[in-house]
Amino acid sequence: MSMRVYGFWRSLASFRVRVALKIKGIHFVEIPIDILRGEQFEHGYAEVNAERVVPTLVHEDRSIFQSLAIMEYLDDIQPAPQLIPRDARERAYARSLALVAVADAHPLITPRVCNHLAKAFGADAQAIESWRMHWTLEGLATYERLLTRRSPAPFALGEEPCVADICIAGQIIAAQFFKIDLAEFPYVGQLAERCFALPAFATSHPHEQPGYKAKPG
Ligand SMILES: N[C@@H](CCC(=O)N[C@@H](CS)C(=O)NCC(=O)O)C(=O)O
C-alpha cells in the first residue's frame, strides 16, 4: 500500500498524519505545499483540497482531508496498530483529547487566522505572537488538567500511543515553536518525552523534514 500526502514541513496537522502513517508502517510520498508562500491557493490545489489547507491524503485516487478524518480512515483500512480504541467510552475520550488540538487550540494559530488578524484588525507581529502563544498555552493547560485527572502511563490512554497522543504531540511542537517551557505542564512534558522517543514521532517532527532542512538560515 502506498499513499500520497500533500503537506508542509511546519504544519502541525501534516505532522499528525505523518505520525499515523509511520505508526502503521504505510509507505507514503509527501508533496510539499508551502502554505507560508500561499501555494495552497495555487496550481489547482483547490481541486485536491477544497478548503485549501494541508494535509490531504490521496489514496486510490480519492482525496481525504482533515487530519482526524485521515487518521480514522487509516485505522479503518488498516486496523493494526490501532489508533482509536474499540471500547466506546475510550473511543470517545481519545477523540475528545484529539479534538482539543484539532478543533480548538490549533486552528486559532494557523496562517489564515493570523493573516486575517493582521489584515482586518491591524494586528502587528507582536500582537500575533501573543495571540498564538495564548491559544497554545490554553490548549496545553487543558491537556495538563486532563492528563493529571487520569494519570495515564505511559501514553494518554494506556500502553500504546493513539490519536490523542499524536494530537498532543502536535501541540508540544507548537510549544517548541513559541519557546514555551513545559515545566509548567509536567504531565504534558512527560508525554512529550515518551512520544518523541518513538521513531514515528521523532522522524515526523517538522525539523526533520526536507523542507526545513533546505530552508535558508
Ligand atoms: N483541522 C485541519 C487543519 C488544517 C489546517 O489548518 N492546516 C494548516 C496547516 S497546519 C493550513 O494548511 N493552513 C493554511 C492557511 O492557514 O492558510 C486538520 O486537522 O487537518
The ligand as an SDF file (V2000), in Angstrom:
LIG
                    3D

 20 19  0  0  0  0  0  0  0  0999 V2000
   -8.3440   20.9430   11.1380 N   0  0  0  0  0  0  0  0  0  0  0  0
   -7.4800   20.7580    9.9980 C   0  0  0  0  0  0  0  0  0  0  0  0
   -6.4610   21.8960    9.9870 C   0  0  0  0  0  0  0  0  0  0  0  0
   -5.8850   22.1190    8.6340 C   0  0  0  0  0  0  0  0  0  0  0  0
   -5.0240   23.3720    8.6570 C   0  0  0  0  0  0  0  0  0  0  0  0
   -5.4380   24.4400    9.1250 O   0  0  0  0  0  0  0  0  0  0  0  0
   -3.8290   23.2280    8.1260 N   0  0  0  0  0  0  0  0  0  0  0  0
   -2.9400   24.3570    8.1200 C   0  0  0  0  0  0  0  0  0  0  0  0
   -1.5190   23.8990    8.3330 C   0  0  0  0  0  0  0  0  0  0  0  0
   -1.2950   23.1420    9.8850 S   0  0  0  0  0  0  0  0  0  0  0  0
   -3.0140   25.0520    6.7840 C   0  0  0  0  0  0  0  0  0  0  0  0
   -2.9660   24.4290    5.7530 O   0  0  0  0  0  0  0  0  0  0  0  0
   -3.1450   26.3590    6.7950 N   0  0  0  0  0  0  0  0  0  0  0  0
   -3.2060   27.1630    5.6320 C   0  0  0  0  0  0  0  0  0  0  0  0
   -3.6890   28.5270    5.9690 C   0  0  0  0  0  0  0  0  0  0  0  0
   -3.9540   28.7990    7.1440 O   0  0  0  0  0  0  0  0  0  0  0  0
   -3.8120   29.3240    5.0340 O   0  0  0  0  0  0  0  0  0  0  0  0
   -6.7790   19.3990   10.0920 C   0  0  0  0  0  0  0  0  0  0  0  0
   -6.6230   18.9140   11.2040 O   0  0  0  0  0  0  0  0  0  0  0  0
   -6.3970   18.8410    9.0460 O   0  0  0  0  0  0  0  0  0  0  0  0
  1  2  1  0
  2  3  1  0
  2 18  1  0
  3  4  1  0
  4  5  1  0
  5  6  2  0
  5  7  1  0
  7  8  1  0
  8  9  1  0
  8 11  1  0
  9 10  1  0
 11 12  2  0
 11 13  1  0
 13 14  1  0
 14 15  1  0
 15 16  2  0
 15 17  1  0
 18 19  2  0
 18 20  1  0
M  END
$$$$
